[in-house]
């Protein structure tokens, strides 16, 4: 019967290698398109008029934008 290495049983040999997440290089996407602010505002107005955004949703958007 094979010997299982479980967390409860611990490791009797070498512990597993832990690799640092800091060694990864950050990914920068240079093809990101700028957002047209006027188009975004028009979309928000449209969504609100269609009932897809409530007044609470709009207040949340405003408060989040003010944090920037």
mmCIF file as Biopython writes it, N, C-alpha, C and O atoms, coordinates in Angstrom:
data_model
#
loop_
_atom_site.group_PDB
_atom_site.id
_atom_site.type_symbol
_atom_site.label_atom_id
_atom_site.label_alt_id
_atom_site.label_comp_id
_atom_site.label_asym_id
_atom_site.label_entity_id
_atom_site.label_seq_id
_atom_site.pdbx_PDB_ins_code
_atom_site.Cartn_x
_atom_site.Cartn_y
_atom_site.Cartn_z
_atom_site.occupancy
_atom_site.B_iso_or_equiv
_atom_site.auth_seq_id
_atom_site.auth_asym_id
_atom_site.pdbx_PDB_model_num
ATOM 1   N N  . UNK A ? 1  ? 0.847   -1.173 0.000   1.0 0.0 1  A 1 
ATOM 2   C CA . UNK A ? 1  ? 0.000   0.000  0.000   1.0 0.0 1  A 1 
ATOM 3   C C  . UNK A ? 1  ? 0.895   1.239  0.000   1.0 0.0 1  A 1 
ATOM 4   O O  . UNK A ? 1  ? 1.893   1.290  0.718   1.0 0.0 1  A 1 
ATOM 5   N N  . UNK A ? 2  ? 0.530   2.243  -0.815  1.0 0.0 2  A 1 
ATOM 6   C CA . UNK A ? 2  ? 1.366   3.436  -0.929  1.0 0.0 2  A 1 
ATOM 7   C C  . UNK A ? 2  ? 1.142   4.363  0.260   1.0 0.0 2  A 1 
ATOM 8   O O  . UNK A ? 2  ? 0.075   4.385  0.874   1.0 0.0 2  A 1 
ATOM 9   N N  . UNK A ? 3  ? 2.181   5.119  0.558   1.0 0.0 3  A 1 
ATOM 10  C CA . UNK A ? 3  ? 2.136   6.060  1.680   1.0 0.0 3  A 1 
ATOM 11  C C  . UNK A ? 3  ? 1.675   7.415  1.145   1.0 0.0 3  A 1 
ATOM 12  O O  . UNK A ? 3  ? 2.335   7.988  0.277   1.0 0.0 3  A 1 
ATOM 13  N N  . UNK A ? 4  ? 0.550   7.938  1.649   1.0 0.0 4  A 1 
ATOM 14  C CA . UNK A ? 4  ? 0.035   9.222  1.203   1.0 0.0 4  A 1 
ATOM 15  C C  . UNK A ? 4  ? 0.608   10.349 2.048   1.0 0.0 4  A 1 
ATOM 16  O O  . UNK A ? 4  ? 0.692   10.243 3.272   1.0 0.0 4  A 1 
ATOM 17  N N  . UNK A ? 5  ? 1.003   11.432 1.382   1.0 0.0 5  A 1 
ATOM 18  C CA . UNK A ? 5  ? 1.481   12.622 2.095   1.0 0.0 5  A 1 
ATOM 19  C C  . UNK A ? 5  ? 0.315   13.592 2.194   1.0 0.0 5  A 1 
ATOM 20  O O  . UNK A ? 5  ? 0.010   14.305 1.239   1.0 0.0 5  A 1 
ATOM 21  N N  . UNK A ? 6  ? -0.319  13.617 3.320   1.0 0.0 6  A 1 
ATOM 22  C CA . UNK A ? 6  ? -1.456  14.507 3.505   1.0 0.0 6  A 1 
ATOM 23  C C  . UNK A ? 6  ? -1.068  15.643 4.423   1.0 0.0 6  A 1 
ATOM 24  O O  . UNK A ? 6  ? -0.045  15.577 5.104   1.0 0.0 6  A 1 
ATOM 25  N N  . UNK A ? 7  ? -1.869  16.672 4.444   1.0 0.0 7  A 1 
ATOM 26  C CA . UNK A ? 7  ? -1.598  17.793 5.336   1.0 0.0 7  A 1 
ATOM 27  C C  . UNK A ? 7  ? -1.702  17.362 6.791   1.0 0.0 7  A 1 
ATOM 28  O O  . UNK A ? 7  ? -0.946  17.831 7.642   1.0 0.0 7  A 1 
ATOM 29  N N  . UNK A ? 8  ? -2.638  16.473 7.068   1.0 0.0 8  A 1 
ATOM 30  C CA . UNK A ? 8  ? -2.812  16.022 8.446   1.0 0.0 8  A 1 
ATOM 31  C C  . UNK A ? 8  ? -1.636  15.153 8.886   1.0 0.0 8  A 1 
ATOM 32  O O  . UNK A ? 8  ? -1.239  15.180 10.051  1.0 0.0 8  A 1 
ATOM 33  N N  . UNK A ? 9  ? -1.086  14.391 7.957   1.0 0.0 9  A 1 
ATOM 34  C CA . UNK A ? 9  ? -0.001  13.503 8.314   1.0 0.0 9  A 1 
ATOM 35  C C  . UNK A ? 9  ? 1.355   14.167 8.282   1.0 0.0 9  A 1 
ATOM 36  O O  . UNK A ? 9  ? 2.314   13.635 8.842   1.0 0.0 9  A 1 
ATOM 37  N N  . UNK A ? 10 ? 1.456   15.293 7.652   1.0 0.0 10 A 1 
ATOM 38  C CA . UNK A ? 10 ? 2.730   15.991 7.568   1.0 0.0 10 A 1 
ATOM 39  C C  . UNK A ? 10 ? 3.619   15.359 6.509   1.0 0.0 10 A 1 
ATOM 40  O O  . UNK A ? 10 ? 3.249   14.365 5.885   1.0 0.0 10 A 1 
ATOM 41  N N  . UNK A ? 11 ? 4.761   15.928 6.317   1.0 0.0 11 A 1 
ATOM 42  C CA . UNK A ? 11 ? 5.725   15.438 5.346   1.0 0.0 11 A 1 
ATOM 43  C C  . UNK A ? 11 ? 6.891   14.822 6.099   1.0 0.0 11 A 1 
ATOM 44  O O  . UNK A ? 11 ? 7.481   15.454 6.975   1.0 0.0 11 A 1 
ATOM 45  N N  . UNK A ? 12 ? 7.214   13.604 5.758   1.0 0.0 12 A 1 
ATOM 46  C CA . UNK A ? 12 ? 8.334   12.947 6.421   1.0 0.0 12 A 1 
ATOM 47  C C  . UNK A ? 12 ? 9.612   13.124 5.624   1.0 0.0 12 A 1 
ATOM 48  O O  . UNK A ? 12 ? 10.706  12.869 6.127   1.0 0.0 12 A 1 
ATOM 49  N N  . UNK A ? 13 ? 9.473   13.557 4.395   1.0 0.0 13 A 1 
ATOM 50  C CA . UNK A ? 13 ? 10.648  13.798 3.564   1.0 0.0 13 A 1 
ATOM 51  C C  . UNK A ? 13 ? 10.810  15.303 3.408   1.0 0.0 13 A 1 
ATOM 52  O O  . UNK A ? 13 ? 10.515  16.055 4.336   1.0 0.0 13 A 1 
ATOM 53  N N  . UNK A ? 14 ? 11.264  15.741 2.270   1.0 0.0 14 A 1 
ATOM 54  C CA . UNK A ? 14 ? 11.415  17.172 2.040   1.0 0.0 14 A 1 
ATOM 55  C C  . UNK A ? 14 ? 10.053  17.822 1.870   1.0 0.0 14 A 1 
ATOM 56  O O  . UNK A ? 14 ? 9.138   17.230 1.299   1.0 0.0 14 A 1 
ATOM 57  N N  . UNK A ? 15 ? 9.926   19.048 2.371   1.0 0.0 15 A 1 
ATOM 58  C CA . UNK A ? 15 ? 8.673   19.775 2.202   1.0 0.0 15 A 1 
ATOM 59  C C  . UNK A ? 15 ? 8.566   20.262 0.763   1.0 0.0 15 A 1 
ATOM 60  O O  . UNK A ? 15 ? 9.583   20.421 0.089   1.0 0.0 15 A 1 
ATOM 61  N N  . UNK A ? 16 ? 7.365   20.499 0.292   1.0 0.0 16 A 1 
ATOM 62  C CA . UNK A ? 16 ? 7.216   20.952 -1.092  1.0 0.0 16 A 1 
ATOM 63  C C  . UNK A ? 16 ? 7.809   22.338 -1.283  1.0 0.0 16 A 1 
ATOM 64  O O  . UNK A ? 16 ? 7.822   23.152 -0.360  1.0 0.0 16 A 1 
ATOM 65  N N  . UNK A ? 17 ? 8.296   22.597 -2.480  1.0 0.0 17 A 1 
ATOM 66  C CA . UNK A ? 17 ? 8.889   23.896 -2.784  1.0 0.0 17 A 1 
ATOM 67  C C  . UNK A ? 17 ? 7.782   24.937 -2.910  1.0 0.0 17 A 1 
ATOM 68  O O  . UNK A ? 17 ? 6.784   24.724 -3.599  1.0 0.0 17 A 1 
ATOM 69  N N  . UNK A ? 18 ? 7.973   26.049 -2.242  1.0 0.0 18 A 1 
ATOM 70  C CA . UNK A ? 18 ? 7.022   27.146 -2.318  1.0 0.0 18 A 1 
ATOM 71  C C  . UNK A ? 18 ? 7.629   28.207 -3.214  1.0 0.0 18 A 1 
ATOM 72  O O  . UNK A ? 18 ? 8.730   28.697 -2.964  1.0 0.0 18 A 1 
ATOM 73  N N  . UNK A ? 19 ? 6.904   28.552 -4.254  1.0 0.0 19 A 1 
ATOM 74  C CA . UNK A ? 19 ? 7.393   29.554 -5.187  1.0 0.0 19 A 1 
ATOM 75  C C  . UNK A ? 19 ? 6.737   30.884 -4.872  1.0 0.0 19 A 1 
ATOM 76  O O  . UNK A ? 19 ? 5.534   30.950 -4.621  1.0 0.0 19 A 1 
ATOM 77  N N  . UNK A ? 20 ? 7.514   31.916 -4.887  1.0 0.0 20 A 1 
ATOM 78  C CA . UNK A ? 20 ? 7.019   33.243 -4.573  1.0 0.0 20 A 1 
ATOM 79  C C  . UNK A ? 20 ? 6.196   33.796 -5.729  1.0 0.0 20 A 1 
ATOM 80  O O  . UNK A ? 20 ? 6.560   33.627 -6.893  1.0 0.0 20 A 1 
ATOM 81  N N  . UNK A ? 21 ? 5.107   34.444 -5.413  1.0 0.0 21 A 1 
ATOM 82  C CA . UNK A ? 21 ? 4.296   35.094 -6.429  1.0 0.0 21 A 1 
ATOM 83  C C  . UNK A ? 21 ? 4.938   36.397 -6.890  1.0 0.0 21 A 1 
ATOM 84  O O  . UNK A ? 21 ? 4.560   36.938 -7.929  1.0 0.0 21 A 1 
ATOM 85  N N  . UNK A ? 22 ? 5.897   36.903 -6.137  1.0 0.0 22 A 1 
ATOM 86  C CA . UNK A ? 22 ? 6.531   38.168 -6.476  1.0 0.0 22 A 1 
ATOM 87  C C  . UNK A ? 22 ? 7.512   38.031 -7.635  1.0 0.0 22 A 1 
ATOM 88  O O  . UNK A ? 22 ? 7.985   39.036 -8.165  1.0 0.0 22 A 1 
ATOM 89  N N  . UNK A ? 23 ? 7.818   36.816 -8.027  1.0 0.0 23 A 1 
ATOM 90  C CA . UNK A ? 23 ? 8.775   36.631 -9.101  1.0 0.0 23 A 1 
ATOM 91  C C  . UNK A ? 23 ? 8.144   36.828 -10.478 1.0 0.0 23 A 1 
ATOM 92  O O  . UNK A ? 23 ? 8.856   36.930 -11.477 1.0 0.0 23 A 1 
ATOM 93  N N  . UNK A ? 24 ? 6.816   36.882 -10.534 1.0 0.0 24 A 1 
ATOM 94  C CA . UNK A ? 24 ? 6.145   37.082 -11.811 1.0 0.0 24 A 1 
ATOM 95  C C  . UNK A ? 24 ? 6.237   38.546 -12.217 1.0 0.0 24 A 1 
ATOM 96  O O  . UNK A ? 24 ? 6.096   39.447 -11.390 1.0 0.0 24 A 1 
ATOM 97  N N  . UNK A ? 25 ? 6.473   38.763 -13.489 1.0 0.0 25 A 1 
ATOM 98  C CA . UNK A ? 25 ? 6.527   40.122 -13.995 1.0 0.0 25 A 1 
ATOM 99  C C  . UNK A ? 25 ? 5.101   40.617 -14.215 1.0 0.0 25 A 1 
ATOM 100 O O  . UNK A ? 25 ? 4.257   39.856 -14.688 1.0 0.0 25 A 1 
ATOM 101 N N  . UNK A ? 26 ? 4.817   41.871 -13.885 1.0 0.0 26 A 1 
ATOM 102 C CA . UNK A ? 26 ? 3.461   42.384 -14.093 1.0 0.0 26 A 1 
ATOM 103 C C  . UNK A ? 26 ? 3.137   42.479 -15.576 1.0 0.0 26 A 1 
ATOM 104 O O  . UNK A ? 26 ? 3.986   42.835 -16.393 1.0 0.0 26 A 1 
ATOM 105 N N  . UNK A ? 27 ? 1.901   42.154 -15.904 1.0 0.0 27 A 1 
ATOM 106 C CA . UNK A ? 27 ? 1.449   42.196 -17.288 1.0 0.0 27 A 1 
ATOM 107 C C  . UNK A ? 27 ? 0.897   43.584 -17.582 1.0 0.0 27 A 1 
ATOM 108 O O  . UNK A ? 27 ? 0.003   44.066 -16.886 1.0 0.0 27 A 1 
ATOM 109 N N  . UNK A ? 28 ? 1.425   44.214 -18.598 1.0 0.0 28 A 1 
ATOM 110 C CA . UNK A ? 28 ? 0.950   45.525 -19.011 1.0 0.0 28 A 1 
ATOM 111 C C  . UNK A ? 28 ? 0.401   45.402 -20.419 1.0 0.0 28 A 1 
ATOM 112 O O  . UNK A ? 28 ? 1.131   45.095 -21.361 1.0 0.0 28 A 1 
ATOM 113 N N  . UNK A ? 29 ? -0.881  45.642 -20.548 1.0 0.0 29 A 1 
ATOM 114 C CA . UNK A ? 29 ? -1.517  45.560 -21.858 1.0 0.0 29 A 1 
ATOM 115 C C  . UNK A ? 29 ? -1.455  46.934 -22.511 1.0 0.0 29 A 1 
ATOM 116 O O  . UNK A ? 29 ? -2.139  47.864 -22.083 1.0 0.0 29 A 1 
ATOM 117 N N  . UNK A ? 30 ? -0.642  47.056 -23.540 1.0 0.0 30 A 1 
ATOM 118 C CA . UNK A ? 30 ? -0.471  48.340 -24.203 1.0 0.0 30 A 1 
ATOM 119 C C  . UNK A ? 30 ? -1.560  48.607 -25.227 1.0 0.0 30 A 1 
ATOM 120 O O  . UNK A ? 30 ? -1.626  49.703 -25.783 1.0 0.0 30 A 1 
ATOM 121 N N  . UNK A ? 31 ? -2.412  47.631 -25.487 1.0 0.0 31 A 1 
ATOM 122 C CA . UNK A ? 31 ? -3.464  47.812 -26.478 1.0 0.0 31 A 1 
ATOM 123 C C  . UNK A ? 31 ? -4.784  48.266 -25.854 1.0 0.0 31 A 1 
ATOM 124 O O  . UNK A ? 31 ? -5.830  48.172 -26.496 1.0 0.0 31 A 1 
ATOM 125 N N  . UNK A ? 32 ? -4.752  48.752 -24.628 1.0 0.0 32 A 1 
ATOM 126 C CA . UNK A ? 32 ? -5.962  49.196 -23.949 1.0 0.0 32 A 1 
ATOM 127 C C  . UNK A ? 32 ? -6.452  50.495 -24.592 1.0 0.0 32 A 1 
ATOM 128 O O  . UNK A ? 32 ? -5.690  51.445 -24.771 1.0 0.0 32 A 1 
ATOM 129 N N  . UNK A ? 33 ? -7.731  50.511 -24.931 1.0 0.0 33 A 1 
ATOM 130 C CA . UNK A ? 33 ? -8.323  51.693 -25.551 1.0 0.0 33 A 1 
ATOM 131 C C  . UNK A ? 33 ? -8.866  52.619 -24.471 1.0 0.0 33 A 1 
ATOM 132 O O  . UNK A ? 33 ? -9.355  52.169 -23.436 1.0 0.0 33 A 1 
ATOM 133 N N  . UNK A ? 34 ? -8.771  53.909 -24.726 1.0 0.0 34 A 1 
ATOM 134 C CA . UNK A ? 34 ? -9.316  54.901 -23.805 1.0 0.0 34 A 1 
ATOM 135 C C  . UNK A ? 34 ? -10.837 54.880 -23.898 1.0 0.0 34 A 1 
ATOM 136 O O  . UNK A ? 34 ? -11.399 54.623 -24.963 1.0 0.0 34 A 1 
ATOM 137 N N  . UNK A ? 35 ? -11.494 55.151 -22.780 1.0 0.0 35 A 1 
ATOM 138 C CA . UNK A ? 35 ? -12.949 55.197 -22.746 1.0 0.0 35 A 1 
ATOM 139 C C  . UNK A ? 35 ? -13.385 56.625 -23.015 1.0 0.0 35 A 1 
ATOM 140 O O  . UNK A ? 35 ? -12.857 57.575 -22.436 1.0 0.0 35 A 1 
ATOM 141 N N  . UNK A ? 36 ? -14.346 56.758 -23.893 1.0 0.0 36 A 1 
ATOM 142 C CA . UNK A ? 36 ? -14.910 58.066 -24.192 1.0 0.0 36 A 1 
ATOM 143 C C  . UNK A ? 36 ? -15.856 58.427 -23.054 1.0 0.0 36 A 1 
ATOM 144 O O  . UNK A ? 36 ? -16.873 57.761 -22.859 1.0 0.0 36 A 1 
ATOM 145 N N  . UNK A ? 37 ? -15.532 59.473 -22.304 1.0 0.0 37 A 1 
ATOM 146 C CA . UNK A ? 37 ? -16.322 59.848 -21.136 1.0 0.0 37 A 1 
ATOM 147 C C  . UNK A ? 37 ? -17.726 60.281 -21.525 1.0 0.0 37 A 1 
ATOM 148 O O  . UNK A ? 37 ? -18.683 59.976 -20.813 1.0 0.0 37 A 1 
ATOM 149 N N  . UNK A ? 38 ? -17.867 60.989 -22.646 1.0 0.0 38 A 1 
ATOM 150 C CA . UNK A ? 38 ? -19.196 61.429 -23.075 1.0 0.0 38 A 1 
ATOM 151 C C  . UNK A ? 38 ? -20.070 60.237 -23.452 1.0 0.0 38 A 1 
ATOM 152 O O  . UNK A ? 38 ? -21.266 60.219 -23.162 1.0 0.0 38 A 1 
ATOM 153 N N  . UNK A ? 39 ? -19.468 59.249 -24.096 1.0 0.0 39 A 1 
ATOM 154 C CA . UNK A ? 39 ? -20.212 58.036 -24.462 1.0 0.0 39 A 1 
ATOM 155 C C  . UNK A ? 39 ? -20.635 57.268 -23.211 1.0 0.0 39 A 1 
ATOM 156 O O  . UNK A ? 39 ? -21.741 56.731 -23.155 1.0 0.0 39 A 1 
ATOM 157 N N  . UNK A ? 40 ? -19.762 57.215 -22.215 1.0 0.0 40 A 1 
ATOM 158 C CA . UNK A ? 40 ? -20.104 56.552 -20.959 1.0 0.0 40 A 1 
ATOM 159 C C  . UNK A ? 40 ? -21.257 57.269 -20.270 1.0 0.0 40 A 1 
ATOM 160 O O  . UNK A ? 40 ? -22.181 56.629 -19.770 1.0 0.0 40 A 1 
ATOM 161 N N  . UNK A ? 41 ? -21.202 58.601 -20.243 1.0 0.0 41 A 1 
ATOM 162 C CA . UNK A ? 41 ? -22.283 59.377 -19.631 1.0 0.0 41 A 1 
ATOM 163 C C  . UNK A ? 41 ? -23.590 59.141 -20.367 1.0 0.0 41 A 1 
ATOM 164 O O  . UNK A ? 41 ? -24.640 59.003 -19.740 1.0 0.0 41 A 1 
ATOM 165 N N  . UNK A ? 42 ? -23.536 59.094 -21.696 1.0 0.0 42 A 1 
ATOM 166 C CA . UNK A ? 42 ? -24.746 58.837 -22.477 1.0 0.0 42 A 1 
ATOM 167 C C  . UNK A ? 42 ? -25.298 57.444 -22.201 1.0 0.0 42 A 1 
ATOM 168 O O  . UNK A ? 42 ? -26.513 57.259 -22.128 1.0 0.0 42 A 1 
ATOM 169 N N  . UNK A ? 43 ? -24.404 56.460 -22.045 1.0 0.0 43 A 1 
ATOM 170 C CA . UNK A ? 43 ? -24.850 55.098 -21.718 1.0 0.0 43 A 1 
ATOM 171 C C  . UNK A ? 43 ? -25.526 55.058 -20.351 1.0 0.0 43 A 1 
ATOM 172 O O  . UNK A ? 43 ? -26.543 54.384 -20.184 1.0 0.0 43 A 1 
ATOM 173 N N  . UNK A ? 44 ? -24.977 55.767 -19.380 1.0 0.0 44 A 1 
ATOM 174 C CA . UNK A ? 44 ? -25.572 55.794 -18.043 1.0 0.0 44 A 1 
ATOM 175 C C  . UNK A ? 44 ? -26.952 56.434 -18.099 1.0 0.0 44 A 1 
ATOM 176 O O  . UNK A ? 44 ? -27.887 55.961 -17.454 1.0 0.0 44 A 1 
ATOM 177 N N  . UNK A ? 45 ? -27.078 57.514 -18.875 1.0 0.0 45 A 1 
ATOM 178 C CA . UNK A ? 45 ? -28.393 58.159 -19.033 1.0 0.0 45 A 1 
ATOM 179 C C  . UNK A ? 45 ? -29.389 57.204 -19.679 1.0 0.0 45 A 1 
ATOM 180 O O  . UNK A ? 45 ? -30.544 57.120 -19.261 1.0 0.0 45 A 1 
ATOM 181 N N  . UNK A ? 46 ? -28.937 56.490 -20.694 1.0 0.0 46 A 1 
ATOM 182 C CA . UNK A ? 46 ? -29.798 55.537 -21.383 1.0 0.0 46 A 1 
ATOM 183 C C  . UNK A ? 46 ? -30.231 54.416 -20.446 1.0 0.0 46 A 1 
ATOM 184 O O  . UNK A ? 46 ? -31.406 54.050 -20.404 1.0 0.0 46 A 1 
ATOM 185 N N  . UNK A ? 47 ? -29.277 53.873 -19.696 1.0 0.0 47 A 1 
ATOM 186 C CA . UNK A ? 47 ? -29.599 52.790 -18.757 1.0 0.0 47 A 1 
ATOM 187 C C  . UNK A ? 47 ? -30.585 53.254 -17.692 1.0 0.0 47 A 1 
ATOM 188 O O  . UNK A ? 47 ? -31.480 52.506 -17.296 1.0 0.0 47 A 1 
ATOM 189 N N  . UNK A ? 48 ? -30.416 54.496 -17.231 1.0 0.0 48 A 1 
ATOM 190 C CA . UNK A ? 48 ? -31.332 55.027 -16.219 1.0 0.0 48 A 1 
ATOM 191 C C  . UNK A ? 48 ? -32.726 55.211 -16.806 1.0 0.0 48 A 1 
ATOM 192 O O  . UNK A ? 48 ? -33.720 54.914 -16.144 1.0 0.0 48 A 1 
ATOM 193 N N  . UNK A ? 49 ? -32.807 55.702 -18.050 1.0 0.0 49 A 1 
ATOM 194 C CA . UNK A ? 49 ? -34.125 55.920 -18.663 1.0 0.0 49 A 1 
ATOM 195 C C  . UNK A ? 49 ? -34.827 54.592 -18.967 1.0 0.0 49 A 1 
ATOM 196 O O  . UNK A ? 49 ? -36.057 54.524 -18.971 1.0 0.0 49 A 1 
ATOM 197 N N  . UNK A ? 50 ? -34.046 53.543 -19.221 1.0 0.0 50 A 1 
ATOM 198 C CA . UNK A ? 50 ? -34.627 52.221 -19.481 1.0 0.0 50 A 1 
ATOM 199 C C  . UNK A ? 50 ? -34.985 51.483 -18.202 1.0 0.0 50 A 1 
ATOM 200 O O  . UNK A ? 50 ? -35.608 50.422 -18.250 1.0 0.0 50 A 1 
ATOM 201 N N  . UNK A ? 51 ? -34.597 52.034 -17.058 1.0 0.0 51 A 1 
ATOM 202 C CA . UNK A ? 51 ? -34.874 51.380 -15.787 1.0 0.0 51 A 1 
ATOM 203 C C  . UNK A ? 51 ? -33.844 50.335 -15.403 1.0 0.0 51 A 1 
ATOM 204 O O  . UNK A ? 51 ? -34.059 49.561 -14.470 1.0 0.0 51 A 1 
ATOM 205 N N  . UNK A ? 52 ? -32.729 50.307 -16.116 1.0 0.0 52 A 1 
ATOM 206 C CA . UNK A ? 52 ? -31.677 49.325 -15.810 1.0 0.0 52 A 1 
ATOM 207 C C  . UNK A ? 52 ? -30.793 49.788 -14.660 1.0 0.0 52 A 1 
ATOM 208 O O  . UNK A ? 52 ? -30.072 48.987 -14.065 1.0 0.0 52 A 1 
ATOM 209 N N  . UNK A ? 53 ? -30.848 51.097 -14.344 1.0 0.0 53 A 1 
ATOM 210 C CA . UNK A ? 53 ? -30.119 51.652 -13.196 1.0 0.0 53 A 1 
ATOM 211 C C  . UNK A ? 53 ? -31.124 52.378 -12.311 1.0 0.0 53 A 1 
ATOM 212 O O  . UNK A ? 53 ? -31.946 53.159 -12.792 1.0 0.0 53 A 1 
ATOM 213 N N  . UNK A ? 54 ? -31.047 52.111 -11.021 1.0 0.0 54 A 1 
ATOM 214 C CA . UNK A ? 54 ? -31.911 52.823 -10.079 1.0 0.0 54 A 1 
ATOM 215 C C  . UNK A ? 54 ? -31.192 54.082 -9.606  1.0 0.0 54 A 1 
ATOM 216 O O  . UNK A ? 54 ? -30.015 54.282 -9.907  1.0 0.0 54 A 1 
ATOM 217 N N  . UNK A ? 55 ? -31.894 54.919 -8.876  1.0 0.0 55 A 1 
ATOM 218 C CA . UNK A ? 55 ? -31.264 56.135 -8.353  1.0 0.0 55 A 1 
ATOM 219 C C  . UNK A ? 55 ? -30.168 55.784 -7.344  1.0 0.0 55 A 1 
ATOM 220 O O  . UNK A ? 55 ? -29.181 56.508 -7.214  1.0 0.0 55 A 1 
ATOM 221 N N  . UNK A ? 56 ? -30.350 54.668 -6.631  1.0 0.0 56 A 1 
ATOM 222 C CA . UNK A ? 56 ? -29.307 54.222 -5.701  1.0 0.0 56 A 1 
ATOM 223 C C  . UNK A ? 56 ? -28.051 53.799 -6.466  1.0 0.0 56 A 1 
ATOM 224 O O  . UNK A ? 56 ? -26.931 54.056 -6.025  1.0 0.0 56 A 1 
ATOM 225 N N  . UNK A ? 57 ? -28.251 53.148 -7.617  1.0 0.0 57 A 1 
ATOM 226 C CA . UNK A ? 57 ? -27.111 52.751 -8.442  1.0 0.0 57 A 1 
ATOM 227 C C  . UNK A ? 57 ? -26.352 53.974 -8.940  1.0 0.0 57 A 1 
ATOM 228 O O  . UNK A ? 57 ? -25.121 53.991 -8.948  1.0 0.0 57 A 1 
ATOM 229 N N  . UNK A ? 58 ? -27.097 54.998 -9.354  1.0 0.0 58 A 1 
ATOM 230 C CA . UNK A ? 58 ? -26.464 56.217 -9.845  1.0 0.0 58 A 1 
ATOM 231 C C  . UNK A ? 58 ? -25.707 56.911 -8.728  1.0 0.0 58 A 1 
ATOM 232 O O  . UNK A ? 58 ? -24.607 57.417 -8.949  1.0 0.0 58 A 1 
ATOM 233 N N  . UNK A ? 59 ? -26.278 56.944 -7.529  1.0 0.0 59 A 1 
ATOM 234 C CA . UNK A ? 59 ? -25.586 57.551 -6.383  1.0 0.0 59 A 1 
ATOM 235 C C  . UNK A ? 59 ? -24.310 56.782 -6.053  1.0 0.0 59 A 1 
ATOM 236 O O  . UNK A ? 59 ? -23.301 57.380 -5.680  1.0 0.0 59 A 1 
ATOM 237 N N  . UNK A ? 60 ? -24.354 55.463 -6.190  1.0 0.0 60 A 1 
ATOM 238 C CA . UNK A ? 60 ? -23.168 54.649 -5.948  1.0 0.0 60 A 1 
ATOM 239 C C  . UNK A ? 60 ? -22.078 54.975 -6.968  1.0 0.0 60 A 1 
ATOM 240 O O  . UNK A ? 60 ? -20.905 55.096 -6.614  1.0 0.0 60 A 1 
ATOM 241 N N  . UNK A ? 61 ? -22.469 55.115 -8.230  1.0 0.0 61 A 1 
ATOM 242 C CA . UNK A ? 61 ? -21.497 55.469 -9.274  1.0 0.0 61 A 1 
ATOM 243 C C  . UNK A ? 61 ? -20.882 56.828 -8.982  1.0 0.0 61 A 1 
ATOM 244 O O  . UNK A ? 61 ? -19.670 57.001 -9.109  1.0 0.0 61 A 1 
ATOM 245 N N  . UNK A ? 62 ? -21.712 57.798 -8.589  1.0 0.0 62 A 1 
ATOM 246 C CA . UNK A ? 62 ? -21.217 59.136 -8.283  1.0 0.0 62 A 1 
ATOM 247 C C  . UNK A ? 62 ? -20.244 59.105 -7.107  1.0 0.0 62 A 1 
ATOM 248 O O  . UNK A ? 62 ? -19.191 59.741 -7.154  1.0 0.0 62 A 1 
ATOM 249 N N  . UNK A ? 63 ? -20.590 58.375 -6.061  1.0 0.0 63 A 1 
ATOM 250 C CA . UNK A ? 63 ? -19.704 58.331 -4.888  1.0 0.0 63 A 1 
ATOM 251 C C  . UNK A ? 63 ? -18.376 57.629 -5.209  1.0 0.0 63 A 1 
ATOM 252 O O  . UNK A ? 63 ? -17.325 58.017 -4.698  1.0 0.0 63 A 1 
ATOM 253 N N  . UNK A ? 64 ? -18.430 56.614 -6.043  1.0 0.0 64 A 1 
ATOM 254 C CA . UNK A ? 64 ? -17.187 55.935 -6.423  1.0 0.0 64 A 1 
ATOM 255 C C  . UNK A ? 64 ? -16.318 56.827 -7.298  1.0 0.0 64 A 1 
ATOM 256 O O  . UNK A ? 64 ? -15.094 56.813 -7.171  1.0 0.0 64 A 1 
ATOM 257 N N  . UNK A ? 65 ? -16.933 57.600 -8.180  1.0 0.0 65 A 1 
ATOM 258 C CA . UNK A ? 65 ? -16.167 58.527 -9.019  1.0 0.0 65 A 1 
ATOM 259 C C  . UNK A ? 65 ? -15.541 59.640 -8.197  1.0 0.0 65 A 1 
ATOM 260 O O  . UNK A ? 65 ? -14.444 60.102 -8.511  1.0 0.0 65 A 1 
ATOM 261 N N  . UNK A ? 66 ? -16.234 60.077 -7.140  1.0 0.0 66 A 1 
ATOM 262 C CA . UNK A ? 66 ? -15.687 61.132 -6.297  1.0 0.0 66 A 1 
ATOM 263 C C  . UNK A ? 66 ? -14.475 60.668 -5.504  1.0 0.0 66 A 1 
ATOM 264 O O  . UNK A ? 66 ? -13.669 61.492 -5.072  1.0 0.0 66 A 1 
ATOM 265 N N  . UNK A ? 67 ? -14.335 59.370 -5.307  1.0 0.0 67 A 1 
ATOM 266 C CA . UNK A ? 67 ? -13.178 58.830 -4.590  1.0 0.0 67 A 1 
ATOM 267 C C  . UNK A ? 67 ? -11.891 58.922 -5.423  1.0 0.0 67 A 1 
ATOM 268 O O  . UNK A ? 67 ? -10.786 58.878 -4.881  1.0 0.0 67 A 1 
ATOM 269 N N  . UNK A ? 68 ? -12.051 59.049 -6.755  1.0 0.0 68 A 1 
ATOM 270 C CA . UNK A ? 68 ? -10.876 59.085 -7.635  1.0 0.0 68 A 1 
ATOM 271 C C  . UNK A ? 68 ? -10.171 60.396 -7.608  1.0 0.0 68 A 1 
ATOM 272 O O  . UNK A ? 68 ? -9.167  60.571 -8.298  1.0 0.0 68 A 1 
#
